[in-house]
């Protein structure tokens, strides 16, 4: 399958990243939609 990226989410405003959330191995928390909506 090749090299894969870590799971992450980011919030950008006007092309500038304002929040970057990187998951710990095997987790699905900070990349969840609910978590991102709470950051808005």
CHARMM-style PDB file with segment names, atoms N, HN, CA, C and O in Angstrom:
ATOM      1  N   UNK     1       0.813  -1.197   0.000  1.00  0.00      PROA
ATOM      2  CA  UNK     1       0.000   0.000   0.000  1.00  0.00      PROA
ATOM      3  C   UNK     1       0.855   1.257   0.000  1.00  0.00      PROA
ATOM      4  O   UNK     1       0.358   2.325  -0.360  1.00  0.00      PROA
ATOM      5  N   UNK     2       2.094   1.173   0.381  1.00  0.00      PROA
ATOM      6  HN  UNK     2       2.497   0.305   0.674  1.00  0.00      PROA
ATOM      7  CA  UNK     2       2.942   2.355   0.370  1.00  0.00      PROA
ATOM      8  C   UNK     2       2.873   3.139   1.669  1.00  0.00      PROA
ATOM      9  O   UNK     2       2.225   2.723   2.629  1.00  0.00      PROA
ATOM     10  N   UNK     3       3.539   4.263   1.682  1.00  0.00      PROA
ATOM     11  HN  UNK     3       4.065   4.601   0.902  1.00  0.00      PROA
ATOM     12  CA  UNK     3       3.595   5.133   2.854  1.00  0.00      PROA
ATOM     13  C   UNK     3       2.285   5.909   2.957  1.00  0.00      PROA
ATOM     14  O   UNK     3       1.785   6.439   1.965  1.00  0.00      PROA
ATOM     15  N   UNK     4       1.744   5.967   4.154  1.00  0.00      PROA
ATOM     16  HN  UNK     4       2.150   5.536   4.960  1.00  0.00      PROA
ATOM     17  CA  UNK     4       0.488   6.681   4.365  1.00  0.00      PROA
ATOM     18  C   UNK     4       0.705   7.842   5.319  1.00  0.00      PROA
ATOM     19  O   UNK     4       1.618   7.820   6.145  1.00  0.00      PROA
ATOM     20  N   UNK     5      -0.130   8.839   5.202  1.00  0.00      PROA
ATOM     21  HN  UNK     5      -0.872   8.856   4.532  1.00  0.00      PROA
ATOM     22  CA  UNK     5      -0.113  10.009   6.076  1.00  0.00      PROA
ATOM     23  C   UNK     5      -0.792   9.668   7.396  1.00  0.00      PROA
ATOM     24  O   UNK     5      -1.564   8.712   7.474  1.00  0.00      PROA
ATOM     25  N   UNK     6      -0.506  10.451   8.431  1.00  0.00      PROA
ATOM     26  HN  UNK     6       0.120  11.227   8.367  1.00  0.00      PROA
ATOM     27  CA  UNK     6      -1.249  10.329   9.680  1.00  0.00      PROA
ATOM     28  C   UNK     6      -2.632  10.928   9.476  1.00  0.00      PROA
ATOM     29  O   UNK     6      -2.836  11.739   8.572  1.00  0.00      PROA
ATOM     30  N   UNK     7      -3.585  10.525  10.320  1.00  0.00      PROA
ATOM     31  HN  UNK     7      -3.419   9.867  11.054  1.00  0.00      PROA
ATOM     32  CA  UNK     7      -4.924  11.118  10.282  1.00  0.00      PROA
ATOM     33  C   UNK     7      -4.840  12.490  10.938  1.00  0.00      PROA
ATOM     34  O   UNK     7      -4.257  12.636  12.012  1.00  0.00      PROA
ATOM     35  N   UNK     8      -5.410  13.472  10.305  1.00  0.00      PROA
ATOM     36  HN  UNK     8      -5.884  13.353   9.432  1.00  0.00      PROA
ATOM     37  CA  UNK     8      -5.355  14.833  10.832  1.00  0.00      PROA
ATOM     38  C   UNK     8      -6.550  15.634  10.332  1.00  0.00      PROA
ATOM     39  O   UNK     8      -7.270  15.205   9.431  1.00  0.00      PROA
ATOM     40  N   UNK     9      -6.746  16.792  10.927  1.00  0.00      PROA
ATOM     41  HN  UNK     9      -6.162  17.141  11.659  1.00  0.00      PROA
ATOM     42  CA  UNK     9      -7.726  17.761  10.447  1.00  0.00      PROA
ATOM     43  C   UNK     9      -7.100  19.134  10.596  1.00  0.00      PROA
ATOM     44  O   UNK     9      -6.231  19.346  11.442  1.00  0.00      PROA
ATOM     45  N   UNK    10      -7.549  20.060   9.768  1.00  0.00      PROA
ATOM     46  HN  UNK    10      -8.255  19.888   9.081  1.00  0.00      PROA
ATOM     47  CA  UNK    10      -7.047  21.426   9.903  1.00  0.00      PROA
ATOM     48  C   UNK    10      -8.143  22.411   9.565  1.00  0.00      PROA
ATOM     49  O   UNK    10      -9.061  22.110   8.802  1.00  0.00      PROA
ATOM     50  N   UNK    11      -8.032  23.579  10.138  1.00  0.00      PROA
ATOM     51  HN  UNK    11      -7.286  23.823  10.757  1.00  0.00      PROA
ATOM     52  CA  UNK    11      -8.952  24.677   9.898  1.00  0.00      PROA
ATOM     53  C   UNK    11      -8.133  25.812   9.312  1.00  0.00      PROA
ATOM     54  O   UNK    11      -7.130  26.231   9.891  1.00  0.00      PROA
ATOM     55  N   UNK    12      -8.565  26.307   8.162  1.00  0.00      PROA
ATOM     56  HN  UNK    12      -9.379  25.967   7.691  1.00  0.00      PROA
ATOM     57  CA  UNK    12      -7.840  27.393   7.491  1.00  0.00      PROA
ATOM     58  C   UNK    12      -8.756  28.587   7.311  1.00  0.00      PROA
ATOM     59  O   UNK    12      -9.952  28.439   7.059  1.00  0.00      PROA
ATOM     60  N   UNK    13      -8.183  29.770   7.445  1.00  0.00      PROA
ATOM     61  HN  UNK    13      -7.212  29.891   7.650  1.00  0.00      PROA
ATOM     62  CA  UNK    13      -8.914  31.010   7.211  1.00  0.00      PROA
ATOM     63  C   UNK    13      -8.109  31.833   6.222  1.00  0.00      PROA
ATOM     64  O   UNK    13      -6.949  32.156   6.478  1.00  0.00      PROA
ATOM     65  N   UNK    14      -8.714  32.174   5.099  1.00  0.00      PROA
ATOM     66  HN  UNK    14      -9.657  31.913   4.891  1.00  0.00      PROA
ATOM     67  CA  UNK    14      -8.052  32.931   4.038  1.00  0.00      PROA
ATOM     68  C   UNK    14      -6.743  32.269   3.605  1.00  0.00      PROA
ATOM     69  O   UNK    14      -5.755  32.951   3.331  1.00  0.00      PROA
ATOM     70  N   UNK    15      -6.746  30.933   3.545  1.00  0.00      PROA
ATOM     71  HN  UNK    15      -7.548  30.379   3.768  1.00  0.00      PROA
ATOM     72  CA  UNK    15      -5.576  30.195   3.088  1.00  0.00      PROA
ATOM     73  C   UNK    15      -4.490  30.015   4.132  1.00  0.00      PROA
ATOM     74  O   UNK    15      -3.424  29.484   3.821  1.00  0.00      PROA
ATOM     75  N   UNK    16      -4.734  30.448   5.370  1.00  0.00      PROA
ATOM     76  HN  UNK    16      -5.600  30.880   5.622  1.00  0.00      PROA
ATOM     77  CA  UNK    16      -3.754  30.317   6.450  1.00  0.00      PROA
ATOM     78  C   UNK    16      -4.288  29.313   7.466  1.00  0.00      PROA
ATOM     79  O   UNK    16      -5.416  29.448   7.939  1.00  0.00      PROA
ATOM     80  N   UNK    17      -3.487  28.311   7.801  1.00  0.00      PROA
ATOM     81  HN  UNK    17      -2.571  28.200   7.417  1.00  0.00      PROA
ATOM     82  CA  UNK    17      -3.899  27.299   8.775  1.00  0.00      PROA
ATOM     83  C   UNK    17      -3.955  27.937  10.157  1.00  0.00      PROA
ATOM     84  O   UNK    17      -2.963  28.469  10.656  1.00  0.00      PROA
ATOM     85  N   UNK    18      -5.154  27.872  10.774  1.00  0.00      PROA
ATOM     86  HN  UNK    18      -5.961  27.441  10.369  1.00  0.00      PROA
ATOM     87  CA  UNK    18      -5.329  28.440  12.115  1.00  0.00      PROA
ATOM     88  C   UNK    18      -5.372  27.363  13.186  1.00  0.00      PROA
ATOM     89  O   UNK    18      -5.045  27.635  14.341  1.00  0.00      PROA
ATOM     90  N   UNK    19      -5.772  26.138  12.825  1.00  0.00      PROA
ATOM     91  HN  UNK    19      -6.037  25.917  11.887  1.00  0.00      PROA
ATOM     92  CA  UNK    19      -5.800  25.000  13.745  1.00  0.00      PROA
ATOM     93  C   UNK    19      -5.299  23.778  12.996  1.00  0.00      PROA
ATOM     94  O   UNK    19      -5.737  23.512  11.877  1.00  0.00      PROA
ATOM     95  N   UNK    20      -4.388  23.036  13.602  1.00  0.00      PROA
ATOM     96  HN  UNK    20      -4.032  23.252  14.512  1.00  0.00      PROA
ATOM     97  CA  UNK    20      -3.905  21.779  13.039  1.00  0.00      PROA
ATOM     98  C   UNK    20      -3.993  20.722  14.120  1.00  0.00      PROA
ATOM     99  O   UNK    20      -3.368  20.849  15.173  1.00  0.00      PROA
ATOM    100  N   UNK    21      -4.767  19.680  13.865  1.00  0.00      PROA
ATOM    101  HN  UNK    21      -5.275  19.577  13.009  1.00  0.00      PROA
ATOM    102  CA  UNK    21      -5.000  18.614  14.833  1.00  0.00      PROA
ATOM    103  C   UNK    21      -4.488  17.305  14.253  1.00  0.00      PROA
ATOM    104  O   UNK    21      -4.971  16.862  13.211  1.00  0.00      PROA
ATOM    105  N   UNK    22      -3.523  16.683  14.907  1.00  0.00      PROA
ATOM    106  HN  UNK    22      -3.131  17.043  15.754  1.00  0.00      PROA
ATOM    107  CA  UNK    22      -2.942  15.426  14.438  1.00  0.00      PROA
ATOM    108  C   UNK    22      -3.307  14.335  15.436  1.00  0.00      PROA
ATOM    109  O   UNK    22      -3.078  14.467  16.638  1.00  0.00      PROA
ATOM    110  N   UNK    23      -3.884  13.249  14.911  1.00  0.00      PROA
ATOM    111  HN  UNK    23      -4.071  13.142  13.934  1.00  0.00      PROA
ATOM    112  CA  UNK    23      -4.294  12.132  15.769  1.00  0.00      PROA
ATOM    113  C   UNK    23      -3.091  11.357  16.280  1.00  0.00      PROA
ATOM    114  O   UNK    23      -2.088  11.209  15.582  1.00  0.00      PROA
ATOM    115  N   UNK    24      -3.206  10.867  17.507  1.00  0.00      PROA
ATOM    116  HN  UNK    24      -4.021  10.987  18.073  1.00  0.00      PROA
ATOM    117  CA  UNK    24      -2.248   9.892  18.018  1.00  0.00      PROA
ATOM    118  C   UNK    24      -2.549   8.572  17.319  1.00  0.00      PROA
ATOM    119  O   UNK    24      -3.652   8.394  16.804  1.00  0.00      PROA
ATOM    120  N   UNK    25      -1.621   7.667  17.290  1.00  0.00      PROA
ATOM    121  HN  UNK    25      -0.725   7.812  17.709  1.00  0.00      PROA
ATOM    122  CA  UNK    25      -1.802   6.400  16.589  1.00  0.00      PROA
ATOM    123  C   UNK    25      -3.042   5.644  17.028  1.00  0.00      PROA
ATOM    124  O   UNK    25      -3.256   5.430  18.221  1.00  0.00      PROA
ATOM    125  N   UNK    26      -3.862   5.237  16.061  1.00  0.00      PROA
ATOM    126  HN  UNK    26      -3.687   5.410  15.092  1.00  0.00      PROA
ATOM    127  CA  UNK    26      -5.033   4.427  16.337  1.00  0.00      PROA
ATOM    128  C   UNK    26      -6.240   5.155  16.896  1.00  0.00      PROA
ATOM    129  O   UNK    26      -7.243   4.514  17.212  1.00  0.00      PROA
ATOM    130  N   UNK    27      -6.177   6.467  17.029  1.00  0.00      PROA
ATOM    131  HN  UNK    27      -5.363   6.987  16.773  1.00  0.00      PROA
ATOM    132  CA  UNK    27      -7.305   7.219  17.578  1.00  0.00      PROA
ATOM    133  C   UNK    27      -8.146   7.845  16.470  1.00  0.00      PROA
ATOM    134  O   UNK    27      -7.702   7.967  15.329  1.00  0.00      PROA
ATOM    135  N   UNK    28      -9.357   8.236  16.823  1.00  0.00      PROA
ATOM    136  HN  UNK    28      -9.718   8.138  17.751  1.00  0.00      PROA
ATOM    137  CA  UNK    28     -10.240   8.959  15.929  1.00  0.00      PROA
ATOM    138  C   UNK    28     -11.013   9.948  16.788  1.00  0.00      PROA
ATOM    139  O   UNK    28     -12.184   9.731  17.098  1.00  0.00      PROA
ATOM    140  N   UNK    29     -10.354  11.031  17.169  1.00  0.00      PROA
ATOM    141  HN  UNK    29      -9.403  11.208  16.917  1.00  0.00      PROA
ATOM    142  CA  UNK    29     -10.980  12.021  18.034  1.00  0.00      PROA
ATOM    143  C   UNK    29     -10.861  13.400  17.415  1.00  0.00      PROA
ATOM    144  O   UNK    29     -11.876  14.014  17.088  1.00  0.00      PROA
ATOM    145  N   UNK    30      -9.634  13.905  17.245  1.00  0.00      PROA
ATOM    146  HN  UNK    30      -8.809  13.406  17.511  1.00  0.00      PROA
ATOM    147  CA  UNK    30      -9.454  15.282  16.791  1.00  0.00      PROA
ATOM    148  C   UNK    30      -9.721  15.463  15.300  1.00  0.00      PROA
ATOM    149  O   UNK    30      -9.780  16.594  14.817  1.00  0.00      PROA
ATOM    150  N   UNK    31      -9.883  14.359  14.561  1.00  0.00      PROA
ATOM    151  HN  UNK    31      -9.835  13.441  14.953  1.00  0.00      PROA
ATOM    152  CA  UNK    31     -10.228  14.482  13.145  1.00  0.00      PROA
ATOM    153  C   UNK    31     -11.722  14.261  12.915  1.00  0.00      PROA
ATOM    154  O   UNK    31     -12.181  14.276  11.773  1.00  0.00      PROA
ATOM    155  N   UNK    32     -12.477  14.058  13.980  1.00  0.00      PROA
ATOM    156  HN  UNK    32     -12.104  14.045  14.908  1.00  0.00      PROA
ATOM    157  CA  UNK    32     -13.924  13.851  13.866  1.00  0.00      PROA
ATOM    158  C   UNK    32     -14.628  15.173  13.551  1.00  0.00      PROA
ATOM    159  O   UNK    32     -14.177  16.244  13.957  1.00  0.00      PROA
ATOM    160  N   UNK    33     -15.721  15.079  12.832  1.00  0.00      PROA
ATOM    161  HN  UNK    33     -16.088  14.209  12.502  1.00  0.00      PROA
ATOM    162  CA  UNK    33     -16.488  16.272  12.448  1.00  0.00      PROA
ATOM    163  C   UNK    33     -16.968  17.053  13.668  1.00  0.00      PROA
ATOM    164  O   UNK    33     -16.929  18.284  13.664  1.00  0.00      PROA
ATOM    165  N   UNK    34     -17.412  16.367  14.696  1.00  0.00      PROA
ATOM    166  HN  UNK    34     -17.443  15.368  14.699  1.00  0.00      PROA
ATOM    167  CA  UNK    34     -17.911  17.042  15.900  1.00  0.00      PROA
ATOM    168  C   UNK    34     -16.827  17.890  16.560  1.00  0.00      PROA
ATOM    169  O   UNK    34     -17.096  18.994  17.034  1.00  0.00      PROA
ATOM    170  N   UNK    35     -15.603  17.370  16.589  1.00  0.00      PROA
ATOM    171  HN  UNK    35     -15.384  16.473  16.204  1.00  0.00      PROA
ATOM    172  CA  UNK    35     -14.478  18.100  17.177  1.00  0.00      PROA
ATOM    173  C   UNK    35     -14.176  19.360  16.366  1.00  0.00      PROA
ATOM    174  O   UNK    35     -13.942  20.431  16.927  1.00  0.00      PROA
ATOM    175  N   UNK    36     -14.185  19.219  15.043  1.00  0.00      PROA
ATOM    176  HN  UNK    36     -14.375  18.349  14.588  1.00  0.00      PROA
ATOM    177  CA  UNK    36     -13.914  20.362  14.172  1.00  0.00      PROA
ATOM    178  C   UNK    36     -15.009  21.412  14.290  1.00  0.00      PROA
ATOM    179  O   UNK    36     -14.708  22.605  14.336  1.00  0.00      PROA
ATOM    180  N   UNK    37     -16.270  20.999  14.341  1.00  0.00      PROA
ATOM    181  HN  UNK    37     -16.514  20.030  14.303  1.00  0.00      PROA
ATOM    182  CA  UNK    37     -17.361  21.958  14.460  1.00  0.00      PROA
ATOM    183  C   UNK    37     -17.266  22.745  15.768  1.00  0.00      PROA
ATOM    184  O   UNK    37     -17.625  23.921  15.815  1.00  0.00      PROA
ATOM    185  N   UNK    38     -16.787  22.100  16.818  1.00  0.00      PROA
ATOM    186  HN  UNK    38     -16.495  21.145  16.780  1.00  0.00      PROA
ATOM    187  CA  UNK    38     -16.622  22.792  18.103  1.00  0.00      PROA
ATOM    188  C   UNK    38     -15.527  23.847  18.036  1.00  0.00      PROA
ATOM    189  O   UNK    38     -15.523  24.777  18.843  1.00  0.00      PROA
ATOM    190  N   UNK    39     -14.596  23.723  17.088  1.00  0.00      PROA
ATOM    191  HN  UNK    39     -14.600  22.967  16.433  1.00  0.00      PROA
ATOM    192  CA  UNK    39     -13.512  24.691  16.954  1.00  0.00      PROA
ATOM    193  C   UNK    39     -13.914  25.931  16.163  1.00  0.00      PROA
ATOM    194  O   UNK    39     -13.190  26.927  16.157  1.00  0.00      PROA
ATOM    195  N   UNK    40     -15.055  25.875  15.503  1.00  0.00      PROA
ATOM    196  HN  UNK    40     -15.643  25.066  15.508  1.00  0.00      PROA
ATOM    197  CA  UNK    40     -15.487  27.026  14.695  1.00  0.00      PROA
ATOM    198  C   UNK    40     -15.987  28.164  15.549  1.00  0.00      PROA
ATOM    199  OT1 UNK    40     -16.386  29.202  15.021  1.00  0.00      PROA
TER     200      UNK     40
END
